[in-house]
Structures are given as structure tokens and as C-alpha cells.
Amino acid sequence: MNSRSKYKTKQREILIDYFKSVSGVHITAGDVCEHFREQGIEIGKSTIYRQLESLVNEGIINKYIVDVNSPACFEYVGEESHSHEGECVHCKCEKCGRLIHLHCHEIEELMGHLLSEHRFRMDPKRTVFYGLCEDCQ
């Protein structure tokens, strides 16, 4: 059992290292599987999914569910600090599918307004604005 525990730890380290290398980028579980397959690293899909959920629960990566037609995205947020520099919402281009982080004080003000005036707490990890990105306009 001890060697099995070390194996899982090694897989976890490889996964974290990968996320560090693509910090700031949204990655799907499929992207992770493809990356390791291309690198010749054998990690099963179920192991990857299990490790991703574990890292989400620990606050090391964030999970974003954009819509029912898109796979969940994951993003590295760090091991030391389990928070972004403020909350963010996302913008999704309806033409190319690009997902953009939107850090904006005015969005934070909107969130505060919704809470104080309408008693509605917006979930920034699940909030997506749809439109066209700069390149597709």
C-alpha cells in the first residue's frame, strides 16, 4: 500500500507541475489526458479526473463550469495562496469559444450591489457573459 500511495503522490506532483506550466490558462480534463499521452506518461483518465477533483477540493486549482455544452475547465491558482487576486467572472466568445477571465472592479461593485440591494449572491466561478471576443468582432 505504501508504494501505491507514493505512485499517487507522483501522479499528483506531475499533474500540479503541468498546471504550473500552463498557469493562467483554462485546461479541460481532455487537455490534461492529451498532454500526458503526447508526453508518453501513462496516467489513466479516471485517475486524472480523481486527482483534478482532489486538487479542486484543496483549492489548488479552480473548476469552472461554463455551460452544459462545454467541458469543465480547470485553472491553477496555487498551493500557497488559495485565492485569486479578487473574484472574476468569465466571458465566452460565441464564435471561437475562447474563455476570458474578467477581473474588473465594476463587476465586483455589481456583485456587491446584487447582494446588498437584491439579496442575491452571484457565484463568479459560474458566471459567464456571452458575446464576441476582440478578434472575432
Buried (B, 14 or more C-beta within 10 A) or exposed (E): EEEEEEEBEEBBEBBBEBBEEBEEEBBBBEBBBEBBEEEEEEBEEEBBBEBBBBBBEEEBBBBBEBEEEBEBBBBBBBEEEEEBEEBBBBBBBEEEEBBBBBEEEEBBEBBEEEEEEEEEEBEBBEBBEEEBBEEEE
